[in-house]
Amino acid sequence: MPSMPWHTLIINFAGCLFMGLFCGLAAGGFITSPHLRLAVTAGLCGGYSTLAAFAYENTQLLKAGAYLTTSAYMLLTLVGSLVFFLLGHATANMLLKA
């Protein structure tokens, strides 16, 4: 039975944390270039954290009948990604106020 794909989960959380930080800095006026914003968010963060690996790993878990692990992985990814994005955004806000 396959186990939880922790490596992808951690990478996606890190990507969301970085994107939240960067978006917070951009929203606060620290980063003004729309080209830089696109390059970092869609390019760097999008390339680092990958939806394709998430889809593949869930497919493999489902094929193996690991329904509970699949459900937990999907829920952890969704909730954790939002939490880490918000954490990054809050960190940017704190940095901008300092």
mmCIF file as gemmi writes it, N, C-alpha and C atoms, coordinates in Angstrom:
data_model
loop_
_atom_site.group_PDB
_atom_site.id
_atom_site.type_symbol
_atom_site.label_atom_id
_atom_site.label_alt_id
_atom_site.label_comp_id
_atom_site.label_asym_id
_atom_site.label_entity_id
_atom_site.label_seq_id
_atom_site.pdbx_PDB_ins_code
_atom_site.Cartn_x
_atom_site.Cartn_y
_atom_site.Cartn_z
_atom_site.occupancy
_atom_site.B_iso_or_equiv
_atom_site.pdbx_formal_charge
_atom_site.auth_seq_id
_atom_site.auth_asym_id
_atom_site.pdbx_PDB_model_num
ATOM 1 N N . MET Axp A 1 ? 0.842 -1.181 0 1 0 ? 1 A 1
ATOM 2 C CA . MET Axp A 1 ? 0 0 0 1 0 ? 1 A 1
ATOM 3 C C . MET Axp A 1 ? 0.89 1.247 0 1 0 ? 1 A 1
ATOM 4 N N . PRO Axp A 2 ? 0.683 2.148 -0.947 1 0 ? 2 A 1
ATOM 5 C CA . PRO Axp A 2 ? 1.507 3.369 -0.986 1 0 ? 2 A 1
ATOM 6 C C . PRO Axp A 2 ? 1.238 4.263 0.223 1 0 ? 2 A 1
ATOM 7 N N . SER Axp A 3 ? 2.257 5 0.611 1 0 ? 3 A 1
ATOM 8 C CA . SER Axp A 3 ? 2.114 5.896 1.76 1 0 ? 3 A 1
ATOM 9 C C . SER Axp A 3 ? 1.873 7.327 1.278 1 0 ? 3 A 1
ATOM 10 N N . MET Axp A 4 ? 1.627 8.184 2.235 1 0 ? 4 A 1
ATOM 11 C CA . MET Axp A 4 ? 1.405 9.599 1.948 1 0 ? 4 A 1
ATOM 12 C C . MET Axp A 4 ? 2.64 10.172 1.243 1 0 ? 4 A 1
ATOM 13 N N . PRO Axp A 5 ? 2.459 10.876 0.129 1 0 ? 5 A 1
ATOM 14 C CA . PRO Axp A 5 ? 3.598 11.481 -0.581 1 0 ? 5 A 1
ATOM 15 C C . PRO Axp A 5 ? 4.05 12.778 0.093 1 0 ? 5 A 1
ATOM 16 N N . TRP Axp A 6 ? 4.737 12.621 1.214 1 0 ? 6 A 1
ATOM 17 C CA . TRP Axp A 6 ? 5.145 13.772 2.023 1 0 ? 6 A 1
ATOM 18 C C . TRP Axp A 6 ? 6.025 14.745 1.262 1 0 ? 6 A 1
ATOM 19 N N . HIS Axp A 7 ? 6.893 14.222 0.393 1 0 ? 7 A 1
ATOM 20 C CA . HIS Axp A 7 ? 7.824 15.083 -0.336 1 0 ? 7 A 1
ATOM 21 C C . HIS Axp A 7 ? 7.087 16.122 -1.183 1 0 ? 7 A 1
ATOM 22 N N . THR Axp A 8 ? 6.064 15.699 -1.905 1 0 ? 8 A 1
ATOM 23 C CA . THR Axp A 8 ? 5.302 16.641 -2.734 1 0 ? 8 A 1
ATOM 24 C C . THR Axp A 8 ? 4.501 17.599 -1.869 1 0 ? 8 A 1
ATOM 25 N N . LEU Axp A 9 ? 3.951 17.094 -0.784 1 0 ? 9 A 1
ATOM 26 C CA . LEU Axp A 9 ? 3.173 17.935 0.124 1 0 ? 9 A 1
ATOM 27 C C . LEU Axp A 9 ? 4.049 19.062 0.693 1 0 ? 9 A 1
ATOM 28 N N . ILE Axp A 10 ? 5.241 18.724 1.12 1 0 ? 10 A 1
ATOM 29 C CA . ILE Axp A 10 ? 6.157 19.72 1.695 1 0 ? 10 A 1
ATOM 30 C C . ILE Axp A 10 ? 6.596 20.736 0.628 1 0 ? 10 A 1
ATOM 31 N N . ILE Axp A 11 ? 6.888 20.26 -0.562 1 0 ? 11 A 1
ATOM 32 C CA . ILE Axp A 11 ? 7.283 21.165 -1.641 1 0 ? 11 A 1
ATOM 33 C C . ILE Axp A 11 ? 6.139 22.12 -1.99 1 0 ? 11 A 1
ATOM 34 N N . ASN Axp A 12 ? 4.915 21.596 -2.062 1 0 ? 12 A 1
ATOM 35 C CA . ASN Axp A 12 ? 3.776 22.46 -2.37 1 0 ? 12 A 1
ATOM 36 C C . ASN Axp A 12 ? 3.535 23.476 -1.261 1 0 ? 12 A 1
ATOM 37 N N . PHE Axp A 13 ? 3.696 23.074 -0.015 1 0 ? 13 A 1
ATOM 38 C CA . PHE Axp A 13 ? 3.556 24.026 1.097 1 0 ? 13 A 1
ATOM 39 C C . PHE Axp A 13 ? 4.616 25.123 1.006 1 0 ? 13 A 1
ATOM 40 N N . ALA Axp A 14 ? 5.848 24.745 0.713 1 0 ? 14 A 1
ATOM 41 C CA . ALA Axp A 14 ? 6.921 25.736 0.592 1 0 ? 14 A 1
ATOM 42 C C . ALA Axp A 14 ? 6.642 26.696 -0.563 1 0 ? 14 A 1
ATOM 43 N N . GLY Axp A 15 ? 6.15 26.171 -1.675 1 0 ? 15 A 1
ATOM 44 C CA . GLY Axp A 15 ? 5.807 27.019 -2.816 1 0 ? 15 A 1
ATOM 45 C C . GLY Axp A 15 ? 4.699 27.997 -2.478 1 0 ? 15 A 1
ATOM 46 N N . CYS Axp A 16 ? 3.708 27.552 -1.72 1 0 ? 16 A 1
ATOM 47 C CA . CYS Axp A 16 ? 2.609 28.433 -1.314 1 0 ? 16 A 1
ATOM 48 C C . CYS Axp A 16 ? 3.083 29.487 -0.323 1 0 ? 16 A 1
ATOM 49 N N . LEU Axp A 17 ? 3.96 29.1 0.585 1 0 ? 17 A 1
ATOM 50 C CA . LEU Axp A 17 ? 4.524 30.051 1.539 1 0 ? 17 A 1
ATOM 51 C C . LEU Axp A 17 ? 5.293 31.152 0.797 1 0 ? 17 A 1
ATOM 52 N N . PHE Axp A 18 ? 6.131 30.762 -0.144 1 0 ? 18 A 1
ATOM 53 C CA . PHE Axp A 18 ? 6.906 31.727 -0.915 1 0 ? 18 A 1
ATOM 54 C C . PHE Axp A 18 ? 5.994 32.612 -1.763 1 0 ? 18 A 1
ATOM 55 N N . MET Axp A 19 ? 4.977 32.012 -2.39 1 0 ? 19 A 1
ATOM 56 C CA . MET Axp A 19 ? 4.071 32.807 -3.213 1 0 ? 19 A 1
ATOM 57 C C . MET Axp A 19 ? 3.294 33.803 -2.354 1 0 ? 19 A 1
ATOM 58 N N . GLY Axp A 20 ? 2.86 33.379 -1.181 1 0 ? 20 A 1
ATOM 59 C CA . GLY Axp A 20 ? 2.17 34.29 -0.279 1 0 ? 20 A 1
ATOM 60 C C . GLY Axp A 20 ? 3.066 35.439 0.14 1 0 ? 20 A 1
ATOM 61 N N . LEU Axp A 21 ? 4.316 35.131 0.44 1 0 ? 21 A 1
ATOM 62 C CA . LEU Axp A 21 ? 5.284 36.161 0.81 1 0 ? 21 A 1
ATOM 63 C C . LEU Axp A 21 ? 5.485 37.147 -0.346 1 0 ? 21 A 1
ATOM 64 N N . PHE Axp A 22 ? 5.696 36.626 -1.524 1 0 ? 22 A 1
ATOM 65 C CA . PHE Axp A 22 ? 5.936 37.47 -2.689 1 0 ? 22 A 1
ATOM 66 C C . PHE Axp A 22 ? 4.702 38.314 -3.026 1 0 ? 22 A 1
ATOM 67 N N . CYS Axp A 23 ? 3.519 37.698 -2.998 1 0 ? 23 A 1
ATOM 68 C CA . CYS Axp A 23 ? 2.289 38.444 -3.3 1 0 ? 23 A 1
ATOM 69 C C . CYS Axp A 23 ? 2.037 39.52 -2.251 1 0 ? 23 A 1
ATOM 70 N N . GLY Axp A 24 ? 2.35 39.228 -1.006 1 0 ? 24 A 1
ATOM 71 C CA . GLY Axp A 24 ? 2.211 40.226 0.048 1 0 ? 24 A 1
ATOM 72 C C . GLY Axp A 24 ? 3.158 41.402 -0.16 1 0 ? 24 A 1
ATOM 73 N N . LEU Axp A 25 ? 4.387 41.115 -0.562 1 0 ? 25 A 1
ATOM 74 C CA . LEU Axp A 25 ? 5.35 42.177 -0.85 1 0 ? 25 A 1
ATOM 75 C C . LEU Axp A 25 ? 4.889 43.008 -2.049 1 0 ? 25 A 1
ATOM 76 N N . ALA Axp A 26 ? 4.328 42.344 -3.047 1 0 ? 26 A 1
ATOM 77 C CA . ALA Axp A 26 ? 3.828 43.057 -4.225 1 0 ? 26 A 1
ATOM 78 C C . ALA Axp A 26 ? 2.613 43.91 -3.863 1 0 ? 26 A 1
ATOM 79 N N . ALA Axp A 27 ? 1.711 43.382 -3.07 1 0 ? 27 A 1
ATOM 80 C CA . ALA Axp A 27 ? 0.516 44.13 -2.666 1 0 ? 27 A 1
ATOM 81 C C . ALA Axp A 27 ? 0.887 45.342 -1.812 1 0 ? 27 A 1
ATOM 82 N N . GLY Axp A 28 ? 1.958 45.223 -1.066 1 0 ? 28 A 1
ATOM 83 C CA . GLY Axp A 28 ? 2.419 46.318 -0.224 1 0 ? 28 A 1
ATOM 84 C C . GLY Axp A 28 ? 3.248 47.351 -0.97 1 0 ? 28 A 1
ATOM 85 N N . GLY Axp A 29 ? 3.412 47.188 -2.278 1 0 ? 29 A 1
ATOM 86 C CA . GLY Axp A 29 ? 4.144 48.157 -3.079 1 0 ? 29 A 1
ATOM 87 C C . GLY Axp A 29 ? 5.646 47.959 -3.119 1 0 ? 29 A 1
ATOM 88 N N . PHE Axp A 30 ? 6.139 46.907 -2.477 1 0 ? 30 A 1
ATOM 89 C CA . PHE Axp A 30 ? 7.581 46.647 -2.459 1 0 ? 30 A 1
ATOM 90 C C . PHE Axp A 30 ? 8.074 46.172 -3.823 1 0 ? 30 A 1
ATOM 91 N N . ILE Axp A 31 ? 7.219 45.45 -4.54 1 0 ? 31 A 1
ATOM 92 C CA . ILE Axp A 31 ? 7.553 44.949 -5.876 1 0 ? 31 A 1
ATOM 93 C C . ILE Axp A 31 ? 6.509 45.528 -6.83 1 0 ? 31 A 1
ATOM 94 N N . THR Axp A 32 ? 6.952 46.334 -7.765 1 0 ? 32 A 1
ATOM 95 C CA . THR Axp A 32 ? 5.999 47.024 -8.637 1 0 ? 32 A 1
ATOM 96 C C . THR Axp A 32 ? 5.96 46.488 -10.06 1 0 ? 32 A 1
ATOM 97 N N . SER Axp A 33 ? 6.96 45.783 -10.48 1 0 ? 33 A 1
ATOM 98 C CA . SER Axp A 33 ? 7.02 45.301 -11.862 1 0 ? 33 A 1
ATOM 99 C C . SER Axp A 33 ? 6.037 44.156 -12.096 1 0 ? 33 A 1
ATOM 100 N N . PRO Axp A 34 ? 5.07 44.339 -13.015 1 0 ? 34 A 1
ATOM 101 C CA . PRO Axp A 34 ? 4.141 43.24 -13.316 1 0 ? 34 A 1
ATOM 102 C C . PRO Axp A 34 ? 4.855 42.056 -13.964 1 0 ? 34 A 1
ATOM 103 N N . HIS Axp A 35 ? 5.934 42.329 -14.68 1 0 ? 35 A 1
ATOM 104 C CA . HIS Axp A 35 ? 6.696 41.247 -15.321 1 0 ? 35 A 1
ATOM 105 C C . HIS Axp A 35 ? 7.411 40.386 -14.276 1 0 ? 35 A 1
ATOM 106 N N . LEU Axp A 36 ? 7.954 41.038 -13.271 1 0 ? 36 A 1
ATOM 107 C CA . LEU Axp A 36 ? 8.613 40.297 -12.192 1 0 ? 36 A 1
ATOM 108 C C . LEU Axp A 36 ? 7.588 39.486 -11.401 1 0 ? 36 A 1
ATOM 109 N N . ARG Axp A 37 ? 6.439 40.08 -11.139 1 0 ? 37 A 1
ATOM 110 C CA . ARG Axp A 37 ? 5.379 39.35 -10.412 1 0 ? 37 A 1
ATOM 111 C C . ARG Axp A 37 ? 4.982 38.093 -11.168 1 0 ? 37 A 1
ATOM 112 N N . LEU Axp A 38 ? 4.766 38.213 -12.464 1 0 ? 38 A 1
ATOM 113 C CA . LEU Axp A 38 ? 4.38 37.062 -13.278 1 0 ? 38 A 1
ATOM 114 C C . LEU Axp A 38 ? 5.491 36.015 -13.324 1 0 ? 38 A 1
ATOM 115 N N . ALA Axp A 39 ? 6.72 36.466 -13.484 1 0 ? 39 A 1
ATOM 116 C CA . ALA Axp A 39 ? 7.845 35.53 -13.551 1 0 ? 39 A 1
ATOM 117 C C . ALA Axp A 39 ? 7.992 34.742 -12.255 1 0 ? 39 A 1
ATOM 118 N N . VAL Axp A 40 ? 7.827 35.416 -11.128 1 0 ? 40 A 1
ATOM 119 C CA . VAL Axp A 40 ? 7.998 34.726 -9.847 1 0 ? 40 A 1
ATOM 120 C C . VAL Axp A 40 ? 6.795 33.857 -9.518 1 0 ? 40 A 1
ATOM 121 N N . THR Axp A 41 ? 5.58 34.384 -9.668 1 0 ? 41 A 1
ATOM 122 C CA . THR Axp A 41 ? 4.397 33.61 -9.268 1 0 ? 41 A 1
ATOM 123 C C . THR Axp A 41 ? 4.122 32.456 -10.22 1 0 ? 41 A 1
ATOM 124 N N . ALA Axp A 42 ? 3.944 32.755 -11.498 1 0 ? 42 A 1
ATOM 125 C CA . ALA Axp A 42 ? 3.627 31.694 -12.458 1 0 ? 42 A 1
ATOM 126 C C . ALA Axp A 42 ? 4.863 30.869 -12.813 1 0 ? 42 A 1
ATOM 127 N N . GLY Axp A 43 ? 5.996 31.539 -12.953 1 0 ? 43 A 1
ATOM 128 C CA . GLY Axp A 43 ? 7.207 30.832 -13.368 1 0 ? 43 A 1
ATOM 129 C C . GLY Axp A 43 ? 7.881 30.077 -12.246 1 0 ? 43 A 1
ATOM 130 N N . LEU Axp A 44 ? 8.427 30.801 -11.292 1 0 ? 44 A 1
ATOM 131 C CA . LEU Axp A 44 ? 9.197 30.169 -10.217 1 0 ? 44 A 1
ATOM 132 C C . LEU Axp A 44 ? 8.321 29.331 -9.289 1 0 ? 44 A 1
ATOM 133 N N . CYS Axp A 45 ? 7.292 29.938 -8.726 1 0 ? 45 A 1
ATOM 134 C CA . CYS Axp A 45 ? 6.431 29.199 -7.787 1 0 ? 45 A 1
ATOM 135 C C . CYS Axp A 45 ? 5.633 28.113 -8.504 1 0 ? 45 A 1
ATOM 136 N N . GLY Axp A 46 ? 5.146 28.431 -9.686 1 0 ? 46 A 1
ATOM 137 C CA . GLY Axp A 46 ? 4.376 27.451 -10.451 1 0 ? 46 A 1
ATOM 138 C C . GLY Axp A 46 ? 5.21 26.255 -10.877 1 0 ? 46 A 1
ATOM 139 N N . GLY Axp A 47 ? 6.473 26.51 -11.192 1 0 ? 47 A 1
ATOM 140 C CA . GLY Axp A 47 ? 7.357 25.421 -11.582 1 0 ? 47 A 1
ATOM 141 C C . GLY Axp A 47 ? 7.854 24.608 -10.401 1 0 ? 47 A 1
ATOM 142 N N . TYR Axp A 48 ? 7.953 25.253 -9.248 1 0 ? 48 A 1
ATOM 143 C CA . TYR Axp A 48 ? 8.457 24.578 -8.051 1 0 ? 48 A 1
ATOM 144 C C . TYR Axp A 48 ? 7.396 23.666 -7.441 1 0 ? 48 A 1
ATOM 145 N N . SER Axp A 49 ? 6.212 24.203 -7.244 1 0 ? 49 A 1
ATOM 146 C CA . SER Axp A 49 ? 5.138 23.372 -6.694 1 0 ? 49 A 1
ATOM 147 C C . SER Axp A 49 ? 4.287 22.908 -7.862 1 0 ? 49 A 1
ATOM 148 N N . THR Axp A 50 ? 4.031 21.633 -7.93 1 0 ? 50 A 1
ATOM 149 C CA . THR Axp A 50 ? 3.451 21.093 -9.154 1 0 ? 50 A 1
ATOM 150 C C . THR Axp A 50 ? 2.138 20.362 -8.931 1 0 ? 50 A 1
ATOM 151 N N . LEU Axp A 51 ? 1.155 20.763 -9.689 1 0 ? 51 A 1
ATOM 152 C CA . LEU Axp A 51 ? -0.14 20.103 -9.653 1 0 ? 51 A 1
ATOM 153 C C . LEU Axp A 51 ? -0.079 18.746 -10.358 1 0 ? 51 A 1
ATOM 154 N N . ALA Axp A 52 ? 0.808 18.618 -11.325 1 0 ? 52 A 1
ATOM 155 C CA . ALA Axp A 52 ? 0.919 17.359 -12.051 1 0 ? 52 A 1
ATOM 156 C C . ALA Axp A 52 ? 1.366 16.217 -11.135 1 0 ? 52 A 1
ATOM 157 N N . ALA Axp A 53 ? 2.336 16.47 -10.271 1 0 ? 53 A 1
ATOM 158 C CA . ALA Axp A 53 ? 2.779 15.437 -9.329 1 0 ? 53 A 1
ATOM 159 C C . ALA Axp A 53 ? 1.656 15.083 -8.36 1 0 ? 53 A 1
ATOM 160 N N . PHE Axp A 54 ? 0.919 16.095 -7.916 1 0 ? 54 A 1
ATOM 161 C CA . PHE Axp A 54 ? -0.221 15.881 -7.024 1 0 ? 54 A 1
ATOM 162 C C . PHE Axp A 54 ? -1.255 14.97 -7.697 1 0 ? 54 A 1
ATOM 163 N N . ALA Axp A 55 ? -1.573 15.246 -8.943 1 0 ? 55 A 1
ATOM 164 C CA . ALA Axp A 55 ? -2.553 14.436 -9.674 1 0 ? 55 A 1
ATOM 165 C C . ALA Axp A 55 ? -2.058 13.004 -9.869 1 0 ? 55 A 1
ATOM 166 N N . TYR Axp A 56 ? -0.808 12.867 -10.245 1 0 ? 56 A 1
ATOM 167 C CA . TYR Axp A 56 ? -0.231 11.537 -10.458 1 0 ? 56 A 1
ATOM 168 C C . TYR Axp A 56 ? -0.246 10.723 -9.163 1 0 ? 56 A 1
ATOM 169 N N . GLU Axp A 57 ? 0.206 11.341 -8.077 1 0 ? 57 A 1
ATOM 170 C CA . GLU Axp A 57 ? 0.275 10.606 -6.816 1 0 ? 57 A 1
ATOM 171 C C . GLU Axp A 57 ? -1.107 10.21 -6.314 1 0 ? 57 A 1
ATOM 172 N N . ASN Axp A 58 ? -2.098 11.073 -6.499 1 0 ? 58 A 1
ATOM 173 C CA . ASN Axp A 58 ? -3.46 10.709 -6.112 1 0 ? 58 A 1
ATOM 174 C C . ASN Axp A 58 ? -3.991 9.569 -6.962 1 0 ? 58 A 1
ATOM 175 N N . THR Axp A 59 ? -3.657 9.58 -8.249 1 0 ? 59 A 1
ATOM 176 C CA . THR Axp A 59 ? -4.075 8.488 -9.135 1 0 ? 59 A 1
ATOM 177 C C . THR Axp A 59 ? -3.461 7.167 -8.679 1 0 ? 59 A 1
ATOM 178 N N . GLN Axp A 60 ? -2.194 7.191 -8.328 1 0 ? 60 A 1
ATOM 179 C CA . GLN Axp A 60 ? -1.53 5.967 -7.863 1 0 ? 60 A 1
ATOM 180 C C . GLN Axp A 60 ? -2.127 5.473 -6.543 1 0 ? 60 A 1
ATOM 181 N N . LEU Axp A 61 ? -2.428 6.408 -5.646 1 0 ? 61 A 1
ATOM 182 C CA . LEU Axp A 61 ? -3.052 6.025 -4.375 1 0 ? 61 A 1
ATOM 183 C C . LEU Axp A 61 ? -4.427 5.406 -4.606 1 0 ? 61 A 1
ATOM 184 N N . LEU Axp A 62 ? -5.202 5.993 -5.502 1 0 ? 62 A 1
ATOM 185 C CA . LEU Axp A 62 ? -6.534 5.452 -5.803 1 0 ? 62 A 1
ATOM 186 C C . LEU Axp A 62 ? -6.447 4.074 -6.446 1 0 ? 62 A 1
ATOM 187 N N . LYS Axp A 63 ? -5.52 3.91 -7.378 1 0 ? 63 A 1
ATOM 188 C CA . LYS Axp A 63 ? -5.338 2.599 -8.025 1 0 ? 63 A 1
ATOM 189 C C . LYS Axp A 63 ? -4.979 1.528 -7.012 1 0 ? 63 A 1
ATOM 190 N N . ALA Axp A 64 ? -4.255 1.916 -5.965 1 0 ? 64 A 1
ATOM 191 C CA . ALA Axp A 64 ? -3.839 0.958 -4.936 1 0 ? 64 A 1
ATOM 192 C C . ALA Axp A 64 ? -4.928 0.742 -3.892 1 0 ? 64 A 1
ATOM 193 N N . GLY Axp A 65 ? -6.043 1.453 -4.025 1 0 ? 65 A 1
ATOM 194 C CA . GLY Axp A 65 ? -7.139 1.3 -3.072 1 0 ? 65 A 1
ATOM 195 C C . GLY Axp A 65 ? -6.915 2.032 -1.756 1 0 ? 65 A 1
ATOM 196 N N . ALA Axp A 66 ? -6.003 2.971 -1.735 1 0 ? 66 A 1
ATOM 197 C CA . ALA Axp A 66 ? -5.693 3.731 -0.511 1 0 ? 66 A 1
ATOM 198 C C . ALA Axp A 66 ? -6.6 4.962 -0.433 1 0 ? 66 A 1
ATOM 199 N N . TYR Axp A 67 ? -7.878 4.712 -0.247 1 0 ? 67 A 1
ATOM 200 C CA . TYR Axp A 67 ? -8.869 5.786 -0.291 1 0 ? 67 A 1
ATOM 201 C C . TYR Axp A 67 ? -8.727 6.766 0.878 1 0 ? 67 A 1
ATOM 202 N N . LEU Axp A 68 ? -8.426 6.272 2.041 1 0 ? 68 A 1
ATOM 203 C CA . LEU Axp A 68 ? -8.26 7.149 3.204 1 0 ? 68 A 1
ATOM 204 C C . LEU Axp A 68 ? -7.014 8.035 3.028 1 0 ? 68 A 1
ATOM 205 N N . THR Axp A 69 ? -5.916 7.447 2.567 1 0 ? 69 A 1
ATOM 206 C CA . THR Axp A 69 ? -4.695 8.212 2.332 1 0 ? 69 A 1
ATOM 207 C C . THR Axp A 69 ? -4.92 9.248 1.23 1 0 ? 69 A 1
ATOM 208 N N . THR Axp A 70 ? -5.627 8.867 0.175 1 0 ? 70 A 1
ATOM 209 C CA . THR Axp A 70 ? -5.932 9.803 -0.908 1 0 ? 70 A 1
ATOM 210 C C . THR Axp A 70 ? -6.743 10.982 -0.385 1 0 ? 70 A 1
ATOM 211 N N . SER Axp A 71 ? -7.768 10.694 0.384 1 0 ? 71 A 1
ATOM 212 C CA . SER Axp A 71 ? -8.614 11.756 0.938 1 0 ? 71 A 1
ATOM 213 C C . SER Axp A 71 ? -7.814 12.671 1.862 1 0 ? 71 A 1
ATOM 214 N N . ALA Axp A 72 ? -6.993 12.074 2.703 1 0 ? 72 A 1
ATOM 215 C CA . ALA Axp A 72 ? -6.176 12.868 3.623 1 0 ? 72 A 1
ATOM 216 C C . ALA Axp A 72 ? -5.187 13.733 2.849 1 0 ? 72 A 1
ATOM 217 N N . TYR Axp A 73 ? -4.579 13.183 1.819 1 0 ? 73 A 1
ATOM 218 C CA . TYR Axp A 73 ? -3.608 13.921 1.005 1 0 ? 73 A 1
ATOM 219 C C . TYR Axp A 73 ? -4.288 15.107 0.319 1 0 ? 73 A 1
ATOM 220 N N . MET Axp A 74 ? -5.457 14.879 -0.245 1 0 ? 74 A 1
ATOM 221 C CA . MET Axp A 74 ? -6.185 15.96 -0.914 1 0 ? 74 A 1
ATOM 222 C C . MET Axp A 74 ? -6.568 17.059 0.075 1 0 ? 74 A 1
ATOM 223 N N . LEU Axp A 75 ? -7.071 16.663 1.225 1 0 ? 75 A 1
ATOM 224 C CA . LEU Axp A 75 ? -7.487 17.646 2.229 1 0 ? 75 A 1
ATOM 225 C C . LEU Axp A 75 ? -6.288 18.406 2.796 1 0 ? 75 A 1
ATOM 226 N N . LEU Axp A 76 ? -5.226 17.684 3.12 1 0 ? 76 A 1
ATOM 227 C CA . LEU Axp A 76 ? -4.011 18.336 3.629 1 0 ? 76 A 1
ATOM 228 C C . LEU Axp A 76 ? -3.434 19.317 2.611 1 0 ? 76 A 1
ATOM 229 N N . THR Axp A 77 ? -3.439 18.92 1.354 1 0 ? 77 A 1
ATOM 230 C CA . THR Axp A 77 ? -2.902 19.794 0.305 1 0 ? 77 A 1
ATOM 231 C C . THR Axp A 77 ? -3.742 21.057 0.182 1 0 ? 77 A 1
ATOM 232 N N . LEU Axp A 78 ? -5.05 20.917 0.144 1 0 ? 78 A 1
ATOM 233 C CA . LEU Axp A 78 ? -5.927 22.076 -0.013 1 0 ? 78 A 1
ATOM 234 C C . LEU Axp A 78 ? -5.827 23.025 1.182 1 0 ? 78 A 1
ATOM 235 N N . VAL Axp A 79 ? -6.043 22.502 2.36 1 0 ? 79 A 1
ATOM 236 C CA . VAL Axp A 79 ? -6.04 23.342 3.562 1 0 ? 79 A 1
ATOM 237 C C . VAL Axp A 79 ? -4.625 23.869 3.852 1 0 ? 79 A 1
ATOM 238 N N . GLY Axp A 80 ? -3.647 22.988 3.779 1 0 ? 80 A 1
ATOM 239 C CA . GLY Axp A 80 ? -2.274 23.397 4.066 1 0 ? 80 A 1
ATOM 240 C C . GLY Axp A 80 ? -1.753 24.441 3.098 1 0 ? 80 A 1
ATOM 241 N N . SER Axp A 81 ? -2.087 24.317 1.83 1 0 ? 81 A 1
ATOM 242 C CA . SER Axp A 81 ? -1.643 25.294 0.837 1 0 ? 81 A 1
ATOM 243 C C . SER Axp A 81 ? -2.208 26.677 1.147 1 0 ? 81 A 1
ATOM 244 N N . LEU Axp A 82 ? -3.474 26.731 1.508 1 0 ? 82 A 1
ATOM 245 C CA . LEU Axp A 82 ? -4.085 28.013 1.875 1 0 ? 82 A 1
ATOM 246 C C . LEU Axp A 82 ? -3.436 28.589 3.135 1 0 ? 82 A 1
ATOM 247 N N . VAL Axp A 83 ? -3.215 27.745 4.124 1 0 ? 83 A 1
ATOM 248 C CA . VAL Axp A 83 ? -2.603 28.197 5.375 1 0 ? 83 A 1
ATOM 249 C C . VAL Axp A 83 ? -1.199 28.738 5.118 1 0 ? 83 A 1
ATOM 250 N N . PHE Axp A 84 ? -0.404 28.016 4.331 1 0 ? 84 A 1
ATOM 251 C CA . PHE Axp A 84 ? 0.959 28.462 4.069 1 0 ? 84 A 1
ATOM 252 C C . PHE Axp A 84 ? 0.995 29.719 3.208 1 0 ? 84 A 1
ATOM 253 N N . PHE Axp A 85 ? 0.063 29.865 2.274 1 0 ? 85 A 1
ATOM 254 C CA . PHE Axp A 85 ? -0.01 31.103 1.499 1 0 ? 85 A 1
ATOM 255 C C . PHE Axp A 85 ? -0.325 32.274 2.43 1 0 ? 85 A 1
ATOM 256 N N . LEU Axp A 86 ? -1.315 32.1 3.288 1 0 ? 86 A 1
ATOM 257 C CA . LEU Axp A 86 ? -1.695 33.169 4.224 1 0 ? 86 A 1
ATOM 258 C C . LEU Axp A 86 ? -0.561 33.48 5.202 1 0 ? 86 A 1
ATOM 259 N N . LEU Axp A 87 ? 0.168 32.475 5.621 1 0 ? 87 A 1
ATOM 260 C CA . LEU Axp A 87 ? 1.317 32.677 6.5 1 0 ? 87 A 1
ATOM 261 C C . LEU Axp A 87 ? 2.393 33.504 5.793 1 0 ? 87 A 1
ATOM 262 N N . GLY Axp A 88 ? 2.656 33.197 4.542 1 0 ? 88 A 1
ATOM 263 C CA . GLY Axp A 88 ? 3.622 33.967 3.765 1 0 ? 88 A 1
ATOM 264 C C . GLY Axp A 88 ? 3.171 35.403 3.575 1 0 ? 88 A 1
ATOM 265 N N . HIS Axp A 89 ? 1.882 35.591 3.298 1 0 ? 89 A 1
ATOM 266 C CA . HIS Axp A 89 ? 1.331 36.936 3.102 1 0 ? 89 A 1
ATOM 267 C C . HIS Axp A 89 ? 1.43 37.735 4.404 1 0 ? 89 A 1
ATOM 268 N N . ALA Axp A 90 ? 1.116 37.109 5.516 1 0 ? 90 A 1
ATOM 269 C CA . ALA Axp A 90 ? 1.207 37.777 6.817 1 0 ? 90 A 1
ATOM 270 C C . ALA Axp A 90 ? 2.655 38.133 7.142 1 0 ? 90 A 1
ATOM 271 N N . THR Axp A 91 ? 3.575 37.264 6.797 1 0 ? 91 A 1
ATOM 272 C CA . THR Axp A 91 ? 4.997 37.539 7.012 1 0 ? 91 A 1
ATOM 273 C C . THR Axp A 91 ? 5.434 38.756 6.198 1 0 ? 91 A 1
ATOM 274 N N . ALA Axp A 92 ? 4.974 38.839 4.957 1 0 ? 92 A 1
ATOM 275 C CA . ALA Axp A 92 ? 5.295 40.001 4.121 1 0 ? 92 A 1
ATOM 276 C C . ALA Axp A 92 ? 4.752 41.276 4.751 1 0 ? 92 A 1
ATOM 277 N N . ASN Axp A 93 ? 3.542 41.226 5.254 1 0 ? 93 A 1
ATOM 278 C CA . ASN Axp A 93 ? 2.952 42.4 5.915 1 0 ? 93 A 1
ATOM 279 C C . ASN Axp A 93 ? 3.788 42.835 7.118 1 0 ? 93 A 1
ATOM 280 N N . MET Axp A 94 ? 4.25 41.87 7.899 1 0 ? 94 A 1
ATOM 281 C CA . MET Axp A 94 ? 5.089 42.194 9.055 1 0 ? 94 A 1
ATOM 282 C C . MET Axp A 94 ? 6.417 42.8 8.622 1 0 ? 94 A 1
ATOM 283 N N . LEU Axp A 95 ? 7.015 42.264 7.552 1 0 ? 95 A 1
ATOM 284 C CA . LEU Axp A 95 ? 8.277 42.787 7.043 1 0 ? 95 A 1
ATOM 285 C C . LEU Axp A 95 ? 8.119 44.215 6.52 1 0 ? 95 A 1
ATOM 286 N N . LEU Axp A 96 ? 7.006 44.473 5.872 1 0 ? 96 A 1
ATOM 287 C CA . LEU Axp A 96 ? 6.78 45.806 5.306 1 0 ? 96 A 1
ATOM 288 C C . LEU Axp A 96 ? 6.55 46.856 6.398 1 0 ? 96 A 1
ATOM 289 N N . LYS Axp A 97 ? 6.005 46.429 7.533 1 0 ? 97 A 1
ATOM 290 C CA . LYS Axp A 97 ? 5.755 47.354 8.633 1 0 ? 97 A 1
ATOM 291 C C . LYS Axp A 97 ? 7 47.608 9.468 1 0 ? 97 A 1
ATOM 292 N N . ALA Axp A 98 ? 7.987 46.73 9.341 1 0 ? 98 A 1
ATOM 293 C CA . ALA Axp A 98 ? 9.207 46.858 10.172 1 0 ? 98 A 1
ATOM 294 C C . ALA Axp A 98 ? 10.115 47.959 9.677 1 0 ? 98 A 1
